[in-house]
Amino acid sequence: MFELTQGQVDSFQNDGYVFAQDMVDDATIETVRQSYERMFRGEFATGVLPDEVNWQEGKSDPSLTRQICCGWKGDFDVARTVLRSDIGRACATLGGWPGARVFVDNVLWKPAGTRALGMHQDAAYLPWMNPQEMVSCWIALDDTAAEGGTMQVVKGSHKWATAKPEGEFHGPEDYQKYMRQAAKVEGVEEPQVVPIVVKKGSGSFHHGRVWHGSGPNESGNPRRSLVVHCISSETKFVPEHIAIGVGPIYGRYMHRDGNPLMDEAYFPILWTKDGYRTPWIDDYMTAA
């Protein structure tokens, strides 16, 4: 369990990101790494397929980053980190929200030699949410290095406008192209790209409008990470925008009677100022 300092909160507000140390212990890291091995073979301990399985062993391009979204739904060990209340509290604090719920997680594995991930803004894909806001917790499961394909963030880019999503996400030739275009619109001639270089178990938080992505892994080591994307506990669907962005995937969870509330079965609340937390989470986290 950890808690952000006021200095970290202030840094986040100024820069759009902040480093965080020692969020996950070595034993948990090893357990989650083993989960990654299973999941990318198509083995899901809960019996539930995650919402997006973008890479599978023996079927997918080995030069691309391995990615699964909503891994917490498919693996109990991943869930034990994703559903932590302290991560929710930190995201709510940074977002200025009364509480935080999980929107999605990213199970990411970038072996040596794999290609880049295109720079983007998370919030650009969320026009079907109100508020259109997100705070993300990025946790390294390996020691990271600038040349090892670690995540990069663009300092201060949370103050830029939300751009239209463009380009290829997996393996683009120029992974910073659209970020530079956005910088030019903002009058920023030399955007400051900051690599997240941390020891395993540490990581960072970033704002939903911060431009981020990663270059190719030019090291001899894998780069595995787990990302928890949180939204406000009060976020609601915007039904008329549900077909935009990733809406066709997560829009399946919208009530068909026009009720805009987000169901806690799929978007559980991790923490609120008044002490509420989705009741079933703790039992789920102690499951086999």
Summary of the structure (lengths in Angstrom):
residues: 288
radius of gyration: 17.8
end to end distance: 21.5
largest distance: 52.5
contacts: 958
relative contact order: 0.21
helix: 26%
strand: 24%
